[in-house]
Amino acid sequence: MASTVIKNWDNKTWLSSQNYIQSFNNFLIKNIKINSNFKILDIGCGRGKILGSLSSKLKLKEKPLGIDIVNHKDRDKRINFKRINVLNFSLRKDQKFDLILIKQTIHLMKFGEIKKLLKFLKKSLNPKGKILIFTLDTGKNEIPTFKLMKHKLYKSLKRDKKILKIITKIYPHRIKKKFIFDVKIRKKKYLDMIKNRYISTLIPLSKKQLIQGIQEIELKYSNELRFKDKLICIIL
Ligand SMILES: C[S@@+](CC[C@H](N)C(=O)[O-])C[C@H]1O[C@@H](n2cnc3c(N)ncnc32)[C@H](O)[C@@H]1O
């Protein structure tokens, strides 16, 4: 497991906007027939806003469970939360889920860990249960970047392609879908996100590299950024 700690991913960014959360949850509901009896687990849930909103929307009878290595103070209270590394997570034999969500988290793990996790999770599903893995679209990414960030992102997406191959090898009948969200954001706000190292590719950069990158973005983009945030969704 990488030592990366991501704290500002969904900290007042488009990823925590009502619009994004609703679009994402509509995508889930469109692709999986979720009802109020569903037992849901979210691995790497962050602040748990997606899960909390889903719980309200579907009037879930049982609070969904979110797990994460970071316990945010402003975490959504509509979920049960466990602070744990999923790789050390164990379940009671009778604890099964109808939906397991892994959204933009699997890329932070080593290949061997991913294989072990997927096998363990499959055993934690009810017979008709599904695992949904979301990860950045490896092919047609539009995330605004500066030169070094683009290079790091490219490397990371190359690794993601390998992860997708591993998943397909274990589960050849997996289904692939796309979730696309239109982002409109002020450049100033996006620069704040960069400063906050919102994406894992920015975590290892030095302060100097970050400042240089911010200057590049200042020059490269107009005051309003418009792009598509594209995710691949793998259904197992
Ligand atoms: C990029 S964020 C995604 C958050 C949320 N799923 C979303 O899409 O808004 C990745 C999250 O995974 C968590 N995480 C990373 N590795 C983990 C692990 N081994 N076990 C549990 N959580 C982990 C991080 O702390 C972080 O909150």
PDBQT file of the ligand as one rigid body, heavy atoms in Angstrom, charges set to zero:
ROOT
HETATM    1  C1  LIG A 301      -9.006   9.666  -4.121  1.00  0.00    +0.000 C 
HETATM    2  S1  LIG A 301      -9.803   9.389  -2.596  1.00  0.00    +0.000 S 
HETATM    3  C2  LIG A 301     -11.445   8.890  -3.105  1.00  0.00    +0.000 C 
HETATM    4  C3  LIG A 301     -12.502   9.154  -2.045  1.00  0.00    +0.000 C 
HETATM    5  C4  LIG A 301     -13.934   8.772  -2.443  1.00  0.00    +0.000 C 
HETATM    6  N1  LIG A 301     -14.049   7.360  -2.731  1.00  0.00    +0.000 N 
HETATM    7  C5  LIG A 301     -14.400   9.587  -3.624  1.00  0.00    +0.000 C 
HETATM    8  O1  LIG A 301     -14.362   9.074  -4.742  1.00  0.00    +0.000 OA
HETATM    9  O2  LIG A 301     -14.769  10.742  -3.435  1.00  0.00    +0.000 OA
HETATM   10  C6  LIG A 301      -9.104   7.845  -2.058  1.00  0.00    +0.000 C 
HETATM   11  C7  LIG A 301      -9.493   7.472  -0.658  1.00  0.00    +0.000 C 
HETATM   12  O3  LIG A 301      -9.076   6.146  -0.373  1.00  0.00    +0.000 OA
HETATM   13  C8  LIG A 301      -8.543   6.092   0.939  1.00  0.00    +0.000 C 
HETATM   14  N2  LIG A 301      -7.657   4.906   0.993  1.00  0.00    +0.000 N 
HETATM   15  C9  LIG A 301      -6.503   4.735   0.311  1.00  0.00    +0.000 A 
HETATM   16  N3  LIG A 301      -5.979   3.532   0.572  1.00  0.00    +0.000 NA
HETATM   17  C10 LIG A 301      -6.828   2.908   1.437  1.00  0.00    +0.000 A 
HETATM   18  C11 LIG A 301      -6.812   1.653   2.096  1.00  0.00    +0.000 A 
HETATM   19  N4  LIG A 301      -5.824   0.763   1.905  1.00  0.00    +0.000 N 
HETATM   20  N5  LIG A 301      -7.838   1.337   2.948  1.00  0.00    +0.000 NA
HETATM   21  C12 LIG A 301      -8.842   2.239   3.145  1.00  0.00    +0.000 A 
HETATM   22  N6  LIG A 301      -8.890   3.441   2.545  1.00  0.00    +0.000 NA
HETATM   23  C13 LIG A 301      -7.894   3.785   1.709  1.00  0.00    +0.000 A 
HETATM   24  C14 LIG A 301      -7.861   7.435   1.086  1.00  0.00    +0.000 C 
HETATM   25  O4  LIG A 301      -7.656   7.790   2.445  1.00  0.00    +0.000 OA
HETATM   26  C15 LIG A 301      -8.865   8.362   0.391  1.00  0.00    +0.000 C 
HETATM   27  O5  LIG A 301      -9.851   8.847   1.263  1.00  0.00    +0.000 OA
ENDROOT
TORSDOF 0
